Amino acid sequence: MRILKTHVLLRFVNSYIVDSPQPANITYLWNFGSLLATCLVIQILTGAFLAMHYTPNIDFAFNSVEHIMRDVNNGWLIRYTHANVASFFFIFVYLHIGRGLYYSSYKSPRVLVWSIGVIILILMMAIAFLGYVLPYGQMSLWGATVITNLLSAIPVFGQDIVELIWGGFSVGNATLNRFFSLHYLLPFLLAALAVAHLIALHEHGSNNPNGVTSSGDRYAMHPYFVFKDLVTIFAFFLVLSIMVFFYPNVLGHSDNYIPADPMVTPASIVPEWYLLPFYAILRSISNKGLGVIAMFGSLLILLFLPLLDLSRIRGATFRPLMKFAFWALVVDFLILMWIGSQHPEQPFVTIGQFATSFYFAWFLIIVPAVGLIENTLFDVSLDSNRNGNYPFQ
Ligand code: HEM
């Protein structure tokens, strides 16, 4: 045991995952961080093996993926694992963020942890988008065309920037090559950001469901939380196995099994399920430039949450108004996800516009208002306390 505390590297490991004191009352909602780390490791490993057999050329990419599926030993397992873990990565990140929103984990002193998290989220989306282009099916080509074209909304230089990214006058071989290169590179940046996320968290430690300091009641990370994390990691492996072995394509779009054809536009171009809410926000504004601003704004607004939340209380546990507001946001997010998968026609357009308005109103109006109302009620109760009416003097 001593070497764990004296060795220059091991004492680092010790302070993070062995002796690190964790709040005794954190629930299973605090397990998503380790699940996310598990996903990241699986993606980098399976991705490296896929890259050994994949060919980043528009004439061979689709067939090289079929080669992986049919000829490479266990290639189907590696590919289906990579594709399905990408989905689980997003399920976990949305739940991880949801936990952060519910328990106000973004508040001081964890603003840096949260801010790095937001950058991680945006980077994850970019990496997933780049990866989806690689098999070069119909949805790869047309998804890439729609999303890269968004940059043409930038005034003056827009079209030049888009062509610079394409490396030509449409999505083509140069695009596929650079997307492959970046899809391999960026996950390592993601890993570095995840480490920075943990270093920032380590400074003050985890929040907990009560929202007040837990310094008086802590357990060591090992064995208590190491084994608690393993429970959900094994549960994840079980569900992942069911998906990979029995329903490997259920979360994907069948059009991506048609080779990319620049002469045929698919009936509807939809991104993967996890990007749908943001796609819905993009499409809910008919002006292209404003739509792009709204889409990026819907992610970047998360950075301002520590400033927008005026409540003096951390977390929703003791805030009934905030509990209600939180679940309203969850419903709104699900509505946006559904709208993103629909054709842009009535009534979906109008529903999408309401859902988008509510999304921004939640951050800009509801969160500050709930905080102000609570603080005022709190002051009123303190005043009545001074008048001698407060029952717990
Ligand atoms: C690759 C992605 C990510 C990884 C590997 C990761 C990892 C972790 C880990 C291991 C923890 C500590 C355990 C836990 O509370 O679950 C944590 C906490 C936290 N993460 Fe993440 N995270 C990721 C993405 C994000 C994102 C996208 C956000 C927010 C936008 C975020 C915000 C937070 C916050 C606020 C905490 C502190 C929570 C608390 O103590 O209540 N993380 N993260």
Residues whose N, C-alpha, C, O or C-beta is under 5 A from the ligand:
A	BS01	HEM	L29 W30 N31 F32 G33 S34 L36 A37 I97 G100 S105 Y106 V113 W114 G117 V118 I120 L121 A194 G205 S206 N207 N208
